[in-house]
Amino acid sequence: MPAGPEDRGTPLGGARRPLPGPDDPLRIALLTYRGKPHVGGQGVYVRHLAKALHRSGHHVEVLSGQPYPLVDEGIPLIELPSLDIYNDYFPMRMPGIWELRNRWDWLEVTAFSSGTFPEPLAFSMRAWDHLHHRLGDFDLVHDNQCMGYGLLLMERDGLPVLGTIHHPITVDRQLEMEHAESPRQRWSKARWYAFTKMQTRVARRLRRVITVSQSSYADICRDHLVSPDRLHIVPVGVDPDLFTPDSSIRRDPHQIISTASSDVAMKGQRFLLEALAKLRTEFPELRLVMVGRLKEGSAAQRTIETLGLADAVEFVSGVSDERIVELYNSSAAAIVPSLYEGFSLPAIEAMSTGCPLVATTGGAIPEVAGADGGTCFAVEPGDADALAAGIRRVLADPVAAERIGAAGRKRVVNRWSWAHTARRTEEHYRALIDEVRSERTAD
């Protein structure tokens, strides 16, 4: 629900809000430069963290560019429209000059014209511009994965800023460069990922950063050069009452499910499609449901056409969480084929429903999914034969697969919830405010 003027409080301009006491409810500006609701972790993280913080008595406003996240009742959504260059329908479009409404639009199109991904920088400046006139409305800013220069301007204005980095995008850059098909494509990828230099500069200067796994912690220290004493681990969560087993739904032995949040090398979609093609020689009725949208001209589309899988892959997008839960409950297995993940929300959502999980060991996935043969079927990343073998284990022994699915559900319920994520995050909010208070007292 986009916020109107009545939701925005009294703009106080340069009047900085007094720091809250240790037991005071907090006023939080939660930023996400994009927040696709059901695929990709950013929109899911923002929605459920905001909901859990709101339930704890805090005031949370979500500031986002397109695609906008879903937010729950009582949580204002402040829409900060970008030029939406990377929309699902006409990605990489060049905006017309008549669309450039302000200096941040010009900044976005200039960065895009230089070949880099412009959204993090442009969104951070739009968010700063908005918050600069509302300094008295918030106790702190929590940035989700953007790490744009605008965050440093917020700190200059006196707003305490904390950042979440799910994983460093430098890992995406490395994998994309390794999988580039030509020197020209490699050069193009290097330009596109140039924004990661900005993210490193910003992350190094924030007082406090949180991440979601031990794997991401090590990668952020290495790639973003964040001091280990300023980086802290707060795992994400799942709603086990929503993502739950449903005994009234029969598993289809010919259906497997995965998510397609983006068509990048890191997500390993090519290896899953190759594994599917191999398995269909043994299981000709096997089909794959992909939660997400197939992009025209994408590598996934080319792979599907090359392997003759058009009738074996169904893309499902724009559906509710309840429908996704139904799909998990009706599938023989859920597949996470990623070469790397900073955590993997799809993994714990699938496990929470009791759906048997076949997942690679890329990045933090072993931390999340657990041991092979105990709570999941684990395979090496970047290997279509290994992925096919993991899926084959599920299809060949559905009784063992159900047992492992039930164990996966128990692992998730015992370890992760959004309420726990919110409590741990609030601890870091309080610690950040204490640090700022000490600095102001010293001055």
FILUM-339332 format. One line per 2 residues: number of its first residue (from 1); for each residue z, y, x of C-alpha. Coordinates in nm, 2 decimals, padded with zeros to 4 digits, always signed. Example, Ala and Ser with C-alpha at 12.3 -4.5 7.8 and 13.67 -1.06 7.14 Angstrom:
FILUM-339332
1> +00.78 -00.45 +01.23  +00.71 -00.11 +01.37
***
This chain:
FILUM-339332
1> +00.00 +00.00 +00.00  -00.12 +00.31 +00.18
3> +00.15 +00.58 +00.20  +00.11 +00.91 +00.02
5> +00.28 +01.23 +00.11  +00.59 +01.13 -00.08
7> +00.64 +00.83 +00.15  +00.61 +01.02 +00.48
9> +00.94 +01.21 +00.49  +00.97 +01.57 +00.59
11> +00.74 +01.65 +00.88  +00.97 +01.81 +01.13
13> +00.72 +01.88 +01.41  +00.91 +01.92 +01.74
15> +01.26 +01.85 +01.59  +01.37 +01.53 +01.76
17> +01.58 +01.30 +01.56  +01.93 +01.23 +01.69
19> +01.97 +00.89 +01.83  +02.13 +00.64 +01.59
21> +02.47 +00.49 +01.63  +02.52 +00.11 +01.71
23> +02.56 +00.02 +01.34  +02.32 +00.27 +01.18
25> +02.00 +00.14 +01.01  +01.70 +00.22 +01.22
27> +01.38 +00.40 +01.13  +01.09 +00.22 +01.30
29> +00.73 +00.31 +01.34  +00.55 -00.02 +01.40
31> +00.20 +00.02 +01.55  -00.09 -00.22 +01.55
33> -00.44 -00.11 +01.64  -00.58 -00.38 +01.42
35> -00.41 -00.62 +01.18  -00.64 -00.89 +01.03
37> -00.42 -01.05 +00.77  -00.47 -01.43 +00.81
39> -00.64 -01.50 +01.14  -00.54 -01.37 +01.47
41> -00.17 -01.32 +01.55  -00.15 -00.94 +01.53
43> -00.16 -00.89 +01.15  +00.06 -01.19 +01.09
45> +00.32 -01.07 +01.34  +00.33 -00.72 +01.21
47> +00.36 -00.82 +00.84  +00.64 -01.07 +00.89
49> +00.83 -00.88 +01.15  +00.82 -00.57 +00.93
51> +00.93 -00.78 +00.62  +01.23 -00.93 +00.81
53> +01.34 -00.60 +00.95  +01.32 -00.44 +00.61
55> +01.53 -00.72 +00.46  +01.79 -00.64 +00.73
57> +01.82 -00.29 +00.60  +01.59 -00.09 +00.84
59> +01.32 +00.15 +00.74  +00.98 +00.03 +00.87
61> +00.65 +00.20 +00.85  +00.34 +00.02 +00.97
63> +00.06 +00.24 +01.13  -00.27 +00.05 +01.17
65> -00.64 +00.08 +01.22  -00.89 -00.15 +01.06
67> -00.87 -00.43 +00.96  -00.55 -00.33 +00.79
69> -00.26 -00.58 +00.77  -00.10 -00.69 +00.45
71> +00.25 -00.54 +00.41  +00.52 -00.63 +00.16
73> +00.68 -00.42 -00.12  +00.89 -00.13 +00.02
75> +00.70 -00.11 +00.35  +00.46 +00.19 +00.38
77> +00.13 +00.13 +00.54  -00.01 +00.44 +00.72
79> -00.39 +00.39 +00.76  -00.53 +00.56 +01.07
81> -00.90 +00.48 +01.02  -01.11 +00.41 +01.33
83> -01.49 +00.42 +01.33  -01.46 +00.04 +01.26
85> -01.73 -00.04 +01.52  -01.63 -00.40 +01.54
87> -01.62 -00.48 +01.17  -01.71 -00.83 +01.05
89> -02.03 -00.73 +00.88  -02.21 -00.50 +01.13
91> -02.03 -00.55 +01.46  -02.12 -00.33 +01.76
93> -02.29 -00.07 +01.53  -02.34 +00.28 +01.67
95> -02.17 +00.53 +01.44  -02.38 +00.83 +01.31
97> -02.28 +01.17 +01.43  -02.19 +01.26 +01.07
99> -01.91 +01.00 +01.09  -01.73 +01.18 +01.37
101> -01.46 +01.37 +01.19  -01.22 +01.47 +01.48
103> -01.17 +01.45 +01.85  -01.04 +01.09 +01.84
105> -01.36 +00.98 +01.68  -01.55 +01.14 +01.96
107> -01.32 +00.97 +02.21  -01.38 +00.64 +02.05
109> -01.76 +00.67 +02.04  -01.77 +00.80 +02.39
111> -01.57 +00.50 +02.52  -01.79 +00.26 +02.32
113> -02.10 +00.42 +02.46  -01.97 +00.36 +02.82
115> -01.95 -00.01 +02.74  -01.57 -00.06 +02.71
117> -01.37 -00.17 +02.41  -01.25 +00.16 +02.26
119> -01.00 +00.07 +01.99  -00.67 +00.06 +02.19
121> -00.72 +00.40 +02.35  -00.85 +00.57 +02.04
123> -00.58 +00.42 +01.81  -00.30 +00.51 +02.04
125> -00.41 +00.87 +02.04  -00.45 +00.88 +01.66
127> -00.10 +00.73 +01.63  +00.04 +00.99 +01.87
129> -00.13 +01.27 +01.68  +00.03 +01.14 +01.35
131> +00.38 +01.09 +01.50  +00.38 +01.41 +01.70
133> +00.43 +01.59 +01.36  +00.70 +01.35 +01.25
135> +00.94 +01.33 +01.54  +01.24 +01.36 +01.31
137> +01.13 +01.07 +01.09  +01.18 +00.78 +01.34
139> +01.43 +00.64 +01.59  +01.18 +00.45 +01.79
141> +00.82 +00.33 +01.81  +00.73 -00.04 +01.85
143> +00.38 -00.09 +01.97  +00.20 -00.43 +01.91
145> -00.04 -00.52 +02.19  -00.22 -00.18 +02.20
147> -00.08 -00.03 +02.53  -00.29 +00.28 +02.50
149> -00.22 +00.61 +02.68  -00.09 +00.77 +02.35
151> +00.23 +00.57 +02.39  +00.31 +00.77 +02.70
153> +00.26 +01.09 +02.51  +00.51 +00.96 +02.24
155> +00.76 +00.91 +02.52  +00.70 +01.26 +02.65
157> +00.78 +01.38 +02.30  +01.11 +01.21 +02.31
159> +01.03 +00.90 +02.10  +01.17 +00.58 +02.25
161> +00.89 +00.33 +02.28  +00.90 -00.05 +02.31
163> +00.59 -00.27 +02.34  +00.51 -00.62 +02.25
165> +00.25 -00.80 +02.46  +00.17 -01.14 +02.32
167> -00.03 -01.22 +02.63  -00.21 -01.00 +02.88
169> -00.58 -00.94 +02.79  -00.65 -00.97 +03.16
171> -00.65 -01.35 +03.09  -00.92 -01.31 +02.83
173> -01.12 -01.10 +03.08  -01.09 -01.37 +03.35
175> -01.20 -01.65 +03.12  -01.49 -01.45 +02.98
177> -01.61 -01.37 +03.33  -01.59 -01.73 +03.43
179> -01.79 -01.84 +03.13  -02.05 -01.56 +03.16
181> -02.40 -01.71 +03.14  -02.58 -01.46 +03.37
183> -02.49 -01.18 +03.62  -02.59 -00.92 +03.36
185> -02.35 -01.07 +03.11  -02.08 -01.08 +03.37
187> -02.13 -00.71 +03.44  -02.13 -00.64 +03.07
189> -01.80 -00.83 +03.03  -01.64 -00.64 +03.32
191> -01.73 -00.31 +03.15  -01.60 -00.42 +02.81
193> -01.26 -00.52 +02.95  -01.22 -00.20 +03.15
195> -00.95 -00.10 +02.90  -00.71 -00.36 +03.06
197> -00.66 -00.12 +03.35  -00.52 +00.13 +03.10
199> -00.29 -00.14 +02.95  -00.16 -00.22 +03.29
201> -00.08 +00.14 +03.37  +00.10 +00.19 +03.03
203> +00.29 -00.14 +03.04  +00.43 -00.07 +03.39
205> +00.57 +00.26 +03.26  +00.74 +00.15 +02.94
207> +01.12 +00.12 +02.96  +01.12 -00.22 +02.77
209> +00.85 -00.47 +02.69  +00.89 -00.80 +02.49
211> +00.67 -01.10 +02.50  +00.66 -01.43 +02.31
213> +00.68 -01.71 +02.57  +00.77 -01.80 +02.92
215> +00.40 -01.85 +03.00  +00.31 -01.50 +02.89
217> +00.62 -01.36 +03.08  +00.49 -01.50 +03.41
219> +00.13 -01.38 +03.33  +00.24 -01.02 +03.24
221> +00.45 -00.99 +03.55  +00.16 -01.10 +03.76
223> -00.13 -00.92 +03.59  +00.03 -00.61 +03.44
225> +00.29 -00.57 +03.72  +00.57 -00.52 +03.48
227> +00.91 -00.54 +03.64  +01.08 -00.87 +03.54
229> +01.40 -00.68 +03.45  +01.21 -00.48 +03.19
231> +01.04 -00.78 +03.03  +01.21 -01.00 +02.77
233> +01.11 -01.30 +02.57  +01.14 -01.30 +02.18
235> +00.94 -01.59 +02.03  +00.75 -01.53 +01.70
237> +00.83 -01.72 +01.38  +00.70 -01.89 +01.08
239> +00.82 -01.90 +00.71  +00.90 -02.27 +00.67
241> +00.95 -02.22 +00.29  +00.59 -02.10 +00.26
243> +00.43 -02.32 +00.53  +00.57 -02.64 +00.39
245> +00.46 -03.00 +00.32  +00.32 -03.07 -00.03
247> +00.34 -03.43 -00.12  +00.13 -03.37 -00.43
249> -00.18 -03.31 -00.21  -00.36 -03.60 -00.06
251> -00.48 -03.58 +00.30  -00.85 -03.61 +00.33
253> -00.92 -03.85 +00.62  -01.26 -03.69 +00.67
255> -01.13 -03.32 +00.70  -00.99 -03.14 +01.00
257> -00.90 -02.77 +01.02  -00.89 -02.50 +01.28
259> -00.88 -02.12 +01.30  -01.15 -01.88 +01.42
261> -00.98 -01.55 +01.49  -01.25 -01.44 +01.74
263> -01.56 -01.57 +01.91  -01.44 -01.55 +02.27
265> -01.43 -01.81 +02.54  -01.05 -01.82 +02.54
267> -01.03 -01.98 +02.19  -01.23 -02.29 +02.30
269> -01.44 -02.31 +01.98  -01.74 -02.44 +02.17
271> -01.54 -02.74 +02.29  -01.42 -02.82 +01.94
273> -01.77 -02.81 +01.80  -01.89 -03.03 +02.08
275> -01.60 -03.27 +02.00  -01.70 -03.27 +01.64
277> -02.06 -03.36 +01.72  -01.94 -03.65 +01.93
279> -01.70 -03.78 +01.67  -01.96 -03.77 +01.39
281> -02.14 -04.05 +01.56  -01.83 -04.27 +01.48
283> -01.71 -04.08 +01.17  -02.03 -03.95 +01.00
285> -01.84 -03.80 +00.71  -01.61 -03.59 +00.93
287> -01.62 -03.22 +00.87  -01.44 -02.91 +01.00
289> -01.28 -02.63 +00.80  -01.26 -02.31 +01.01
291> -01.02 -02.04 +00.87  -01.21 -01.72 +00.96
293> -01.56 -01.57 +00.93  -01.87 -01.69 +01.11
295> -02.03 -01.39 +01.28  -02.41 -01.36 +01.28
297> -02.56 -01.41 +01.62  -02.23 -01.54 +01.77
299> -02.19 -01.81 +02.02  -02.03 -02.03 +01.76
301> -02.33 -01.99 +01.53  -02.57 -02.08 +01.81
303> -02.36 -02.39 +01.90  -02.35 -02.51 +01.54
305> -02.73 -02.47 +01.51  -02.79 -02.64 +01.84
307> -02.56 -02.94 +01.76  -02.69 -02.97 +01.40
309> -02.35 -02.91 +01.24  -02.45 -02.67 +00.97
311> -02.35 -02.92 +00.70  -02.03 -03.03 +00.88
313> -01.86 -02.69 +00.93  -01.72 -02.47 +00.66
315> -01.59 -02.12 +00.72  -01.32 -02.00 +00.49
317> -01.21 -01.63 +00.50  -01.02 -01.38 +00.29
319> -00.80 -01.64 +00.13  -00.42 -01.63 +00.06
321> -00.15 -01.79 +00.27  -00.10 -02.03 -00.01
323> -00.46 -02.15 +00.01  -00.42 -02.19 +00.38
325> -00.11 -02.41 +00.32  -00.31 -02.62 +00.08
327> -00.59 -02.66 +00.34  -00.33 -02.78 +00.60
329> -00.18 -03.02 +00.36  -00.52 -03.17 +00.27
331> -00.64 -03.21 +00.63  -00.61 -03.51 +00.85
333> -00.53 -03.29 +01.15  -00.51 -02.93 +01.26
335> -00.68 -02.84 +01.59  -00.59 -02.57 +01.84
337> -00.87 -02.59 +02.11  -00.78 -02.28 +02.30
339> -00.82 -02.25 +02.68  -00.51 -02.03 +02.68
341> -00.26 -01.90 +02.42  +00.03 -01.66 +02.47
343> +00.21 -01.85 +02.19  -00.01 -01.98 +01.90
345> +00.09 -01.89 +01.55  -00.17 -02.13 +01.41
347> +00.00 -02.42 +01.59  +00.35 -02.36 +01.44
349> +00.20 -02.28 +01.09  +00.02 -02.62 +01.10
351> +00.32 -02.80 +01.23  +00.55 -02.64 +00.97
353> +00.33 -02.79 +00.69  +00.36 -03.14 +00.86
355> -00.01 -03.15 +00.94  -00.06 -03.35 +01.26
357> -00.15 -03.12 +01.54  -00.41 -03.18 +01.81
359> -00.37 -02.90 +02.07  -00.47 -02.83 +02.43
361> -00.21 -02.76 +02.70  -00.36 -02.41 +02.77
363> -00.11 -02.13 +02.84  +00.21 -02.14 +02.63
365> +00.09 -02.41 +02.39  +00.31 -02.69 +02.54
367> +00.61 -02.46 +02.50  +00.52 -02.44 +02.13
369> +00.38 -02.77 +02.03  +00.61 -03.00 +02.24
371> +00.54 -03.34 +02.39  +00.23 -03.55 +02.35
373> +00.30 -03.84 +02.12  +00.62 -03.68 +02.00
375> +00.54 -03.37 +01.80  +00.17 -03.33 +01.87
377> -00.14 -03.49 +02.03  -00.19 -03.29 +02.36
379> -00.52 -03.27 +02.55  -00.65 -03.09 +02.85
381> -00.82 -02.75 +02.77  -01.19 -02.70 +02.82
383> -01.28 -03.06 +02.78  -01.48 -03.17 +02.47
385> -01.43 -03.54 +02.55  -01.05 -03.50 +02.58
387> -01.05 -03.31 +02.25  -01.25 -03.57 +02.08
389> -01.02 -03.84 +02.21  -00.72 -03.65 +02.07
391> -00.87 -03.62 +01.73  -00.98 -03.98 +01.74
393> -00.61 -04.08 +01.79  -00.53 -03.91 +01.46
395> -00.82 -04.06 +01.26  -00.76 -04.41 +01.40
397> -00.38 -04.43 +01.32  -00.29 -04.21 +01.02
399> +00.06 -04.36 +01.00  +00.15 -04.25 +01.35
401> -00.02 -03.92 +01.28  +00.21 -03.86 +00.98
403> +00.51 -03.95 +01.18  +00.42 -03.70 +01.45
405> +00.34 -03.44 +01.18  +00.69 -03.48 +01.04
407> +00.84 -03.45 +01.38  +00.64 -03.13 +01.44
409> +00.77 -02.98 +01.11  +01.13 -03.06 +01.23
411> +01.07 -02.89 +01.57  +00.94 -02.57 +01.40
413> +01.22 -02.55 +01.14  +01.49 -02.59 +01.42
415> +01.34 -02.33 +01.65  +01.15 -02.05 +01.49
417> +01.19 -01.82 +01.19  +01.09 -01.46 +01.13
419> +01.46 -01.37 +01.06  +01.55 -01.49 +01.41
421> +01.26 -01.29 +01.56  +01.38 -00.98 +01.38
423> +01.74 -01.02 +01.50  +01.63 -01.06 +01.86
425> +01.39 -00.77 +01.83  +01.66 -00.55 +01.69
427> +01.88 -00.63 +01.99  +01.61 -00.49 +02.21
429> +01.57 -00.18 +01.99  +01.94 -00.11 +02.03
431> +01.92 -00.17 +02.41  +01.63 +00.07 +02.44
433> +01.81 +00.34 +02.24  +02.12 +00.29 +02.47
435> +01.90 +00.33 +02.77  +01.75 +00.66 +02.63
437> +02.10 +00.78 +02.54  +02.22 +00.72 +02.89
439> +01.93 +00.91 +03.04  +01.98 +01.20 +02.81
441> +02.35 +01.21 +02.89  +02.27 +01.21 +03.26
443> +02.04 +01.50 +03.21
***
